[in-house]
């Protein structure tokens, strides 16, 4: 069918890879139907969250930025205070879900490689499936750890109330300019691995300037999942 992208205004654009025999208009119609169905399911998910007074945050990043390590701090801080559930999205394995065990949170693992075609993102129907393994009535907060990817996860609503992304200083200052849809879609950017700054040529001020170009005013939290530095400010935003 070719590659596709949904723009901020909801329109869909495809890049023809010359596979298949449908016209460009037909492909766009199919993709629009996919997004319409996804958004319908996202609204149903959101209604279920609101019914149970559960706040939901969709957490995204590139692979290896440190989502799971940051979430370990979150779950540790939440113990005895906030009832947390996690939808753990990965293409394969339970490695990250296993790391999040032992903190008292409900964990629902969703491998997109099992019945979902190995998708590089979570969409609303996938999250709806994962919610069957969470007891929303006994939760205050659900964290959706999306599949590591800087493109597709930002384009699919899943019913969340807020989106946040984990960004690693090892990724370079240019990422907001190269992947603007992701950085524009979130309500907070968590800059992780600041403990590595003495060993890198990363320019934090240039990164923030680039981020300001694509998403003016978005909150930025500088943290180290390794040392715990800066985590408290991020938790205040997350638990509010």
C-alpha positions in Angstrom: 0.0 0.0 0.0 2.9 2.3 0.5 4.0 4.5 3.4 1.5 7.0 4.9 1.3 9.9 7.2 -1.5 11.7 8.9 -0.9 15.5 9.1 -1.9 17.7 12.1 -5.1 18.7 10.3 -6.2 15.0 10.0 -5.5 14.7 6.3 -3.7 11.6 5.0 -0.8 11.5 2.6 0.7 8.4 1.0 4.0 7.7 -0.7 3.4 5.2 -3.5 5.8 2.2 -3.5 4.1 0.8 -6.7 2.9 -2.3 -4.9 -0.6 -3.5 -5.5 -3.1 -2.1 -8.1 -5.2 0.4 -6.2 -5.1 4.1 -7.1 -3.7 6.7 -4.8 -7.3 7.9 -4.0 -8.3 4.4 -3.1 -5.3 4.0 -0.8 -6.0 7.3 0.9 -9.7 6.3 1.4 -8.6 3.0 3.1 -6.1 4.8 5.3 -8.7 7.4 6.3 -11.1 4.5 7.2 -8.3 3.1 9.4 -7.8 6.4 11.2 -11.6 6.9 11.6 -12.0 3.4 13.2 -9.0 4.0 15.4 -10.4 7.4 16.6 -13.7 5.8 17.3 -12.1 3.1 19.4 -9.9 5.8 21.1 -13.1 7.6 22.1 -14.4 4.4 23.7 -11.2 3.9 25.6 -11.3 7.4 26.8 -14.9 7.0 28.0 -13.9 3.9 29.9 -11.1 5.8 31.6 -13.3 8.7 32.5 -16.0 6.4 33.8 -13.5 5.0 36.3 -11.9 8.4 37.0 -8.5 7.1 35.7 -5.9 9.4 34.3 -4.0 8.0 31.3 -0.6 9.1 29.9 0.8 7.8 26.7 4.6 7.7 26.9 6.6 7.5 23.7 10.2 7.6 22.6 12.8 6.1 20.3 14.2 2.7 21.1 16.7 2.9 24.0 15.8 6.3 25.2 15.0 4.9 28.7 11.2 4.8 29.0 11.3 1.6 31.1 14.1 2.9 33.4 12.2 6.2 33.9 9.0 4.2 34.6 10.7 2.2 37.3 11.2 5.4 39.2 7.6 6.3 38.7 6.3 3.0 40.0 8.6 3.1 42.9 7.4 6.6 43.9 3.8 5.6 43.4 3.9 2.7 45.8 1.3 3.1 48.6 0.2 6.5 47.2 -1.2 6.0 43.7 -2.7 2.9 42.1 -0.9 2.5 38.8 -1.5 0.3 35.8 0.9 -0.1 32.9 0.1 -1.1 29.3 3.5 -2.4 28.1 3.9 -2.3 24.3 6.7 -4.1 22.6 7.0 -6.0 19.3 8.4 -9.1 21.0 9.4 -10.3 24.5 8.3 -9.5 28.1 11.7 -8.0 29.0 10.4 -4.5 29.8 7.2 -5.8 31.5 9.3 -8.1 33.7 11.5 -5.1 34.7 8.4 -3.2 35.8 7.1 -6.1 38.0 7.5 -6.0 41.7 6.4 -2.4 42.3 2.8 -3.2 43.0 1.5 -2.0 39.6 -0.9 -3.9 37.4 0.9 -4.8 34.2 -0.7 -5.7 30.9 1.8 -6.8 28.2 0.9 -6.3 24.6 3.3 -7.7 22.0 2.4 -6.4 18.6 4.2 -9.3 17.0 1.4 -11.6 18.3 -1.7 -11.1 16.2 -1.1 -7.5 15.3 1.4 -7.8 12.4 4.4 -6.6 14.4 3.3 -3.0 14.3 5.8 -0.3 15.3 3.2 1.5 17.5 0.2 1.0 19.6 -3.2 2.0 18.3 -6.6 2.3 20.0 -7.8 -1.3 19.3 -4.6 -2.7 20.7 -4.9 -0.7 23.9 -8.6 -1.8 24.1 -7.3 -5.4 24.1 -4.7 -4.6 26.7 -7.3 -3.0 29.0 -9.0 -6.4 29.4 -6.1 -7.3 31.7 -6.4 -4.2 33.9 -8.9 -3.6 36.6 -9.7 0.1 36.0 -12.0 0.3 38.9 -9.0 -0.1 41.2 -6.6 2.3 39.4 -5.9 6.0 39.5 -3.3 6.2 36.7 -2.6 4.2 33.6 0.8 4.6 31.9 1.0 3.4 28.3 4.6 2.6 27.3 4.4 2.7 23.6 6.6 0.9 21.1 10.0 2.6 20.6 9.6 4.7 17.5 9.7 8.5 16.8 7.1 8.4 14.0 4.0 6.2 14.1 3.1 6.3 17.8 2.5 10.1 17.6 -0.1 9.6 14.9 -2.5 7.2 16.7 -4.7 8.4 19.5 -5.4 5.7 22.0 -7.8 7.4 24.4 -5.1 9.0 26.6 -5.5 12.3 28.5 -1.9 13.4 28.0 1.1 12.4 25.9 4.7 12.6 27.0 8.0 11.6 25.4 11.3 10.4 26.8 14.3 11.8 24.8 17.9 10.7 25.4 20.8 13.2 25.1 22.6 10.5 23.0 20.1 11.2 20.2 21.4 14.6 19.2 20.0 18.2 19.2 18.4 18.0 15.8 15.7 15.4 16.6 12.9 18.0 17.2 13.5 19.3 13.6 13.7 15.9 12.0 10.7 14.4 13.8 8.4 17.4 14.5 5.2 15.4 14.6 6.3 13.5 17.7 7.7 16.5 19.5 4.6 18.6 18.6 2.2 16.0 19.8 3.3 15.8 23.5 2.5 17.8 26.6 5.9 17.2 28.1 9.4 16.2 27.0 11.6 14.3 29.5 15.3 14.6 28.6 16.9 11.5 30.0 20.5 10.4 30.6 21.8 13.8 31.7 24.5 11.9 33.7 26.2 11.4 30.3 26.4 15.1 29.5 30.1 15.4 30.6 31.0 12.8 28.1 29.1 14.1 25.1 29.1 17.1 22.8 25.3 17.5 23.3 24.2 21.1 23.4 21.2 21.3 25.7 20.5 24.9 24.8 20.5 24.2 21.0 18.2 21.2 21.6 15.8 23.4 23.6 15.9 26.1 20.8 15.1 23.5 18.2 12.2 22.1 20.4 10.9 25.7 20.8 10.7 26.0 17.0 8.3 23.1 16.7 6.5 23.2 20.1 6.8 26.6 21.8 6.4 26.4 25.6 6.3 22.7 26.0 7.6 21.7 29.5 11.0 20.1 29.6 12.3 17.9 32.4 16.0 17.1 32.6 16.5 13.8 34.4 18.8 10.8 34.9 17.1 7.5 35.3 20.5 6.1 36.4 21.0 8.6 39.3 17.5 9.8 39.9 18.4 13.4 39.3 15.5 15.6 38.3 12.9 12.8 38.6 10.9 14.6 41.3 9.9 17.5 39.0 8.8 15.0 36.4 6.8 13.1 39.0 5.0 16.3 40.0 3.9 16.8 36.4 2.9 13.2 36.0 0.9 12.8 39.2 -0.9 16.1 39.0 
